[in-house]
Amino acid sequence: MNEPVVYIVSGLPRSGTSMMMKMLEAGGLPVLTDELREADADNPKGYYEFERVKALDKGDTAWVGAAAGHVVKVISALLKHLPAGFRYQVIFMQRAVPEMLRSQRKMMVRRGTDNTRVDDEEMAVLFETHLRMVEKWLANQAHFDVLYVSYNDMLVNPIEHAETVAAFLGGELNVEAMVDVVDPDLYRNRAASRNAERGVRNAE
């Protein structure tokens, strides 16, 4: 008997997982989310989270059966806790680490939870090490199929990447609707903001 398929969007925090969830929803995949975490300034289009995912490492896996045929967001650190008996098709989002760190720091400052005990350089090393370990682990899991998608490249060339994602998931998704979700202006605005900050620092 074929194993039920669960579609997973994964990656580090601030790597573009919410954008990919919205793309897949627009493309025609049902999403598993409880909508407990509402959209805000950091994710104006929503977080697309399912709270029970956060308890995977504590043994809460009973919900996975209900996720069959749906797409659910699971951060990279929790992938190894997904139970056997299912086939997982994983879209793993990748993003330039310095950008993730800036985005994460900005979000923490906005929420008043900024913690500078670990500087960005040290955190970048931890992120890179974690990603290598997860990639190596995934490569050895027979019940996981993985497609790595660059968030940075997706914003520059959304059509090509949306087509690749759709093909990976069986070719039945609405690629045009997926592309409509991508907001390259947001990325350009962030890049312009960073360049302006650099210009101010260089002038000082």
N, C-alpha and C positions, 0 to 999 in steps of 0.2 A: 504494500500500500504506500502511495506517495505521502511524504511528510507535508503537513500544512505549511504554507509559505507566509512568513511575516516580513514585511518591508520595514527596514530600519534606516533612519537618518542619524548619523553619528559624527563625532569629531570633538574637538576641544570646545569649551565655552567661547562664544564670540567668533566662531569660525564660519558662520553662515548657515547653521543648521535650521534656524527658523525660516530663512528665506527658501531653503530647499523644501521644507515641509509645505510651505504655502504654494510653491511651484507644483509639487506632486498633487496637492489637493486640487489646484486649478486644472491640472492635467487629467483628473478623473479618478484618482485613488482616494478612498475613504480614509480619513485620519482618525487616530485614536488620541483624543485629548479631552481633559475634563474642564478646560478653560478656567481653572482656578487662578492661574497667574494671568492677569490682564495686561493688555498692551500698555506701554508707557513710552517715555521719551527715548529710552534705550532700544526698544523694539516696538516702534509705532504700528507695525503690522501684526503684532502678536507673537507669543512665545511658542505656541503649539506644544505644550507640555502635558504629560500625564503623570500626576503626582506619584502614583505607586511605582513608577519606574525607579524613583530614587531609593526605594527599599529593596531593589534586586539583591544587593549584597547582604541583606539581612534575611534572605530566603523567600521574599514575597514574589513568587513567580506564577501564582494561580491565575493571574489576569492574562497571561501570554496567550492562552487558548483563544480568548476573545479577540486578540489582536490579529489572528489569522486573516489574511486578505486585506489588512489595514496597514497604514504606515504610522510608525511611532518613533518619537525621538528618544534616543538612548545615548548619553555621553560616552565617550570612548572608554573611560575607566570602568564602566559597568557592563560592557559587552560580554566579558568572560563569565558573567553571572546569568546570562540567558540560558534557559534549560534546554536539554536535549529533547528530541522528538519533533523538532520543527526545522524547516529550512529557512534560513535568514538571507535575504538579499539586502545588502548594506550599501547605502550611498554614504561614503565617508568624506566629509568636507575638510578641505585643507585650506589654510590661509597663511599668508606671511606672518611669522611669529611676532615681529615687532608691531604689526597692526593689531593683532589679537591683544597684545599686552596693553597697547594704548587704549583700545576700546574697553578692555576690562577695567583699567585704572580709572578711565573717565566715568564709567558706570558706578564704580565704588565711591568715587568722590561725590558724585551726584546724590548717592544714597547715604553719605556720611559714614561709610564703612571702609574707607581707604586704609590699607595696612601696608606700610612701607618697610616692614621688618625684612622682607626679601626684595632686593632690588631687581630691576628688569633684566639685567644681564644674567643673574643667577636663575631667575624664573624662566628665561629663554632656554637655558641649558636643561632645566627640569622638563620643560615642555618637549623639547627635541628628543630627550631620552625616553620619555613616556611614549611619544609617537612611534619611535623605532621599535619599542617593545610591543606595542599594540599591533603594528604592521606585521611583525614577525609572528606573533601569536595567531593573527587572522590567517596568515598564509598556511598555517598547519591545521586549520579547522575545516574538516570535510563538509560540514553542514552550513558553512558560511560562503556566500559569493559576494565579492566586494568590488565596487567601482569607486576609485578615488577621483574626486572632483575638486578642482581649484576654484575657490571663491573668487580670487582675484581675476582669473581668466574668464570665469563665468560672466562677470560684470562687463568685461570687454567684448566677449563674443558669445552672447547668450544662446543664439540659435544653434550653433554647433554643439554646445554642451547639453542643451535641452534634448536635442536629437539623440545624443549619445546615452543620456540617462533613460530616455524613453525606450531605446533599443535594448538596453541592459535589462529593463523591467518587462520586456515582452513586446514592445512596439505598439501598444494599444493606447498610449496616452496622447492627449491633445497638446502637441508641441507648441502651437501658436499661443494657447492659453498660458502655458508654462512660461514662455518668453515674456508675455505681457506683465508677469509678476516682477521680473527683474527691473531694478531701478538703477541704471548706470549713473544717473545724475547724482545720486546719493554718494557714490564712490568718488566721482569727480569733485564733488563739493568737499569731501573729507580730504582728498589729496590737495586741493587748493588751500584748505585751511592749514594743513601741515606745512606746505611750502611757505605760506605767509608767516607761520611761526618761526620757521628756519630763517626767513629773511630778517625778522625782528631780532633774533638772537645774533645773527651775523653782523647786524648794524650796531649792536651794543659794544 
